[in-house]
Amino acid sequence: MTVTKKQVQFISGAASSHWVGDGFPVRTLLPARRGVDVSPFLMLDYAGPANFEPAERPRGVEEHPHRGFETVTIAYQGSVDHRDSGGNAGTVHPGDVQWMTAASGVVHEEKHGREFTANGGTFEMVQLWVNLPAKDKMSPPKYQGIESAGIPNVKLDGESYGRVIAGNLNGVAGAASTFTPVNVFDLRLVAGTTSEISIPEGHNASVVLLRGDITLGDDKDLAGEALIAQLSTDGAGVSIRANADSIVLLLSGEPLREPVASYGPFVMNTEAELRQAFEDYRAGRMGRLG
């Protein structure tokens, strides 16, 4: 590639550890520091890896609402049971992806899967929040339960490969449908390989190292776990050399360039829209779980 994206910001999740409910010990890697645009992405939480002992009841997050954006859950280890006010329910197993479009409003709960609860084990997942453009924020909710077998694999250098969750990698379309141009690639990189990943000019892009040791471009090293490099919008790709076996999540998206008003589980464009979201939730207009 003649022009590659450059690293403009480095973030470690070490200082952002906290619990979501009683089931998800997370490190928040996005939002990034002020002054660096990551639109259309809003948040990225890396849950685990953490060991859980067998339990009698599922741990997790009780019923709560969302409006105005999408949640994307990528499972690496462990499982999550989901149900929502739209009547959707299912279990997210290792390798699976749940892409939930809250849009005009949905109420859901997320808890450890029944089998995982009973047996215990290692839990590891990523949850990404993707903003919706203003014209789509009040569209009907949508649910995409994507099983691992339905996610295309693309061969990279040597034995390395990428799972195309959304977008397009080397001409292969991803499994998820999106409202705006977004790439979500789950890269499994083998030590000693160098993978050239195309990223559209103008996209905001991040390289998220879940664990491993990589070099971006000529000399930008990331080693360890829960690290993220925010890339420049100029340039049409990135070169990733794996110095050790590594798991990397590569994100890119076309910036929305719209105002953002957010509070808790709602992401809208104005304060008035936020107030309406709270009113609609309290009135039951986003539905309830039975």
N, C-alpha and C positions, 0 to 999 in steps of 0.2 A: 504494500500500500504506500502511495507516495506521500499522502498527508494523513497523519494519525492524530487522534484526540490527545490532549495533554492533561496531566493530572493538575487540578487547580485546588483541591482540598482533600485532606486526609482526616478520617474520623475513626476513633476507637470507641467501642461500646463499653469499655471497662468502667467508665464513670457513670453509666446510665442504667445500672442494674436495678430492677424492681419487679414486683409481682403483679400480674394481672389475674384477678380472682385468686383462688387458692391452688390453681393448677398450672399456671404458666409463668415460670421465672424467665424474664426477658431482658435483653439488652437492646435499647433503642438506637438504631444507626441513622435513621432519618426521622424527623426533619434535621437537616444540616444546620450549620451556623447561619446566623442572619447575614444577608447580603449575597448568598449563593442560591440561585434559582434551581429547584429540583422538579418543578412542575412537568408533568401532571402527577408526580408522586407526592404523597402527603406524609407518609410514615412507613417505616420498616422496623418491625420488632423481630429479633432473633431469639426464639424460645429454646433454652437448653444449650447444649446437651445436658440433661439433668436426670438423675436416677430417682425413681419413685418406687416405694415399697407397695406391695399389694394392699388394697383398701376395700372397705365394704361399700362405700358410696363414691360415685364419680366426682373427681375434683374438676374445677373449671370456673366458668363465668355464667352466672344466672341470666335470666331474661333481661335484655337491654335493646334499645333502638339504634337505628342508623338512618341517615338521610343525606343524599347529595353526592355520594361517592360509591366506590366499590371496595370490597375486601377480598384479598387473594391469599389463601392459605396453602402453603406448599409443605407437604409432609416428608420428613426424612426418616424419623424413627418415632414409634408410638402411633397412637390413633386418636382421632377426635370425633365425637358424635355431635351432629348439628341438627337442629330443627328450627323452623322459623314460621312467622305468621302467614306466609304465603302457602303453607302446606308442604314445604320441602323438608326432607329429612334424609340423613344418610351418614355413613362413617367414612372419614378421610383416612386412608391407610398409607403406609410408606410408599412414596412414589406418586401418590395421587395429588390432585390440586382441586381446591374448591374456589370458584370464582363467583362471588355473590354481589350482584348489583343492587344496592339498597335503593338508589334513585329516590322516588317519592316517599319511601319510608318502609322499613321492615323491622320487625322485632324478632330477635333470635337468641338462642343460647348455644354455648360451646363448652363441651365437657369431655374429659378423657373417655375414650371408647370403653365399652363394658369389659371386653376381654383384657384390654390393657389395665383397666382398674383392678381386675381380679388377680392378674398375674404380676403386675408391676413391670419395671424395666426402664430403658432409656427413652426419654422423650426429647425430640428435636424437630422444630418446625420454624417456618418463617411466615409472618403475616405482613402483607404489603397493602397499603391503602392507596388507591388510584382515584384521583379527582375526576369528576364528570364536568363537561362543559355546561354552561348555564342553560342552554337549550334542552339538555337532557336530564337535568337534575330532578325534574318532576315527572319523568317517564315511569312506566310501570316497573316494579322490581323484577329482577331476572335471576335465575340460579343456574350455574353450570357446574355440575359435578363431574370432573374429568378424571377418569381412572388412568393409572400409569400406562397401561397398554395402549391407550389412545393418544399418548403424547409422542410425536415423531422424534426419532433420534437422528442426528446428523454427525457423520464421522468428521473428526478434525485431524490434527497431526498425530501420527502414530496410533496409539490405542485411545487417545482422548476423544471425547464426543460431547455433543451438546443436546439437551432435551429442549425442544422448541415449545414452550408453554404458550407463548403468544408472539405475534409478529412474524418475521421471516428471517431465517438463517440459511445462507447459501442456497436460496431458491426454494426452501422448504417452509411451508406455512405452518404456523403454530396451531395448537388445539383449541385455544380460546378465541371467542369473538370479542372485539373491543369497540368502544365508541370513538376513540381517536387513535392515531398511529402509536402503538406501544410495542416494544420488544421485551420479553421476559425469557431469558435463556438460563437453564440450569446446566452449568458446565462441569463435567467430571474430567479433570486434567491429570495426566500421568506424568510423573517426574521425567524430565529430560525432553519434553515436547514443547513446541512453540505454536500456538494457535492464533491465526489472524481472523479477527471477528469484525465484520462490516457493521457499521453504525451510521445511520443517515446523517448527513450534514445538517446542522441546526438542532438536532436532538439533544436534550439534556440526558446525560448518561452517567451511570455509576457502576463500578466494579466492586462487588461485595464478596470479600473473602470470608466464607464461613469457617473454614480451617484449612491450613496448608502453608505453602510458601511459593509466592509468585513474583515475577518481575514484569512491570508494565513498560512497554516501549524499551528504551535503552537502559534506564537505571533506576526506575521507581519500584522499590521493593516493598512487598507486604508479606509479613510472616507472622503466623500465630492463628488467632481466631477472632471473629466478630470485628472485622476491619472493613472500612469502605473508602474507596478513592472516587471522588467526584471528578468527572472529566469535563473538558471544555466543549462548547457547542461546535466550534470549528473543527474540521477534520472529518474523515469518513470511516474511521475504524480504530481498532486498538490491537496491539500485539501483546499476547500474554504468554510468558515463558514460565513453565511449571518447574520450580526447583525441587519440589517434592510433590507427591500425590496431593491434589487439592480439590476442594469443592468450592465453586465460584458461582455466584448469581450475577448475571449481567442484565442491567435494566437500562432501557432508553425509551424516551418518549418525546413527542412533539409538544413544546410548551403551550399551555392554554392562553396565557397572557390575559387573564381575567381576574377581577378582584376576588379575594378569598375572605370570607367571614366564617370562622369556625369556633365551636365551643363543644367540648366533650365529644359526643357521638354524632354531631351534625356538622356538615361542611357545606356552606351556602355561599352566596355572593354578597349579601347585605345583612346588616344587623336585623332588619325587619323580617327577613326570611328566616333567620335563626329563631326569633321570637315566635314566629308562626310554627316552626318545627316543634318547639317545646309545647305549644298549645295543642297542636294536632296529636302529639304523642299522649299528653295527659287526657285528651278527650277520647283516646282509643282509636283514632282514625288511621293509625299505622297497624292496627290489628293487635291481637294478644295471642299468647300461647295457651293452649288448653291444658 
